[in-house]
């Protein structure tokens, strides 16, 4: 059996466990074409007695075992028939089995049995599962047990990119068919309610739900979850209060549309968000656009202005972090403050709560000053972490200044006089530049000559002016 690892499962699972606060291990689940391949799995345990699929899952997710089984290891045809290891007996097919307990008549039992999704017969001879965090093998699917609030977060994470409505199914008894078999058959995440058997024999708790996720979608789920975390969507979900005024608790997309409309204005202004990775050349490109007529608002400059001594943000920062973060001239020691928040996510969020509102106020003020003088201005707003802090919705269009990662590492190391390893660590704290491309309306590749970059800037300028002309036509 080929057990080559395609993913760093320890990294993915540990991060997901932290963000979801899971109580049990996500389970790597794999079907084997030959039963002899079970012996190729490290730390494999084979049960001494006949088992159910529910028990095996529990041994992996709660007891930290790596387990496997072939047809002869199961106590009844129920579990292996769902996995395609054997055919369904005639007493199941004619409805007798289900009518003994679960439904009124044999006719209902037949309907029940026919509704149960099953994997194709003869394709596999065995099944293995293990806590995926240990990188035991490359799984086909991943089983995650969690409460409804955690599952909602996982659903939102999977829907974040390439949105798709998720459908949930419940045949009743035999939830493994709804999670495992349905995921195999459709290639999509499958969420269901653990059945009676899972709770009696598999220790699923009252609040548990189960989702089977195709292994290839786990990175997508984690990326979505990381982004939602940065946007304030986290587990546990904090309560805003049923009897409280919710105005301050609602996100911008619900309660701030009037403010956004004012910022975008009713004139023909165009707000262009400019971003990119560190050392990608945002300032150089911005200077080119400025020469063509686009005024600049630079969030790095705003960030320095709002924390000047005795300004409100400065007072809040000093009150929280202490005077240890001040230089002799009472300005902030940016290096010391950066070292503190780089290691502590909560302190970083606290710092942002002091600075971001003041930066936004100054940003709005400068936009209004520019548009009072030039109502049809194309205003470029440089924000290095625009996507990371979820400000893309503010702008009419988004420009990404792009260079390949390896060149980015080299330029950063050369510019700041640091080692390659130090440059890589700095870049790892940002969203990878290749992922940022998907957010951008326009991309300028800044990995060649200055003349080539300037040519791209001039072409972009023409496109932006055309966008403004088209908007005027649409309003006419």
Buried (B, 14 or more C-beta within 10 A) or exposed (E): BEBEEEBEBEEBBEEBBEBBBBBBBBBBBBBBEEBEBBEBBEEBBEBEEEBBBBBBBBBBBBEBBBBBBBBEBBEEBBBBBBBBBBBBBEEBBBBBBBBEEBBEEBEBBBEBBEEBBBBEEEEBBBBBBBBBBBBBBBBBBBBBBBBEEBBBBBBBBBBBBEEEEEEBBEBBBBBBBBBBBBBBBBEBBBBBBBBBBBBEBBBBEEEBBBBBBBBEBBEBBBBBBBBBBBBEBBBEEEEEEEEEEEEEEEEBEEEBEEEEEEBBBEEBBBBBBBBBBBBBBBBBBBEBBEEBEBBBBBBEBBBEEBBEEEEEBBEBBBEEBEEEBBEEEEEBBEEEBBEBBEEEEEBBEBBEEBBBBBBBEBBEEBBEEBBEEEEEBBBBBBBBBBBBBBBBEBBBBBBBBBBBEEBBBBBBBEEEEEEEEBBBEBBEEBBEBEEBEEBBBBBBBBBEEEEEBBBBBEEBBEEBBEBBEEBEEEEE
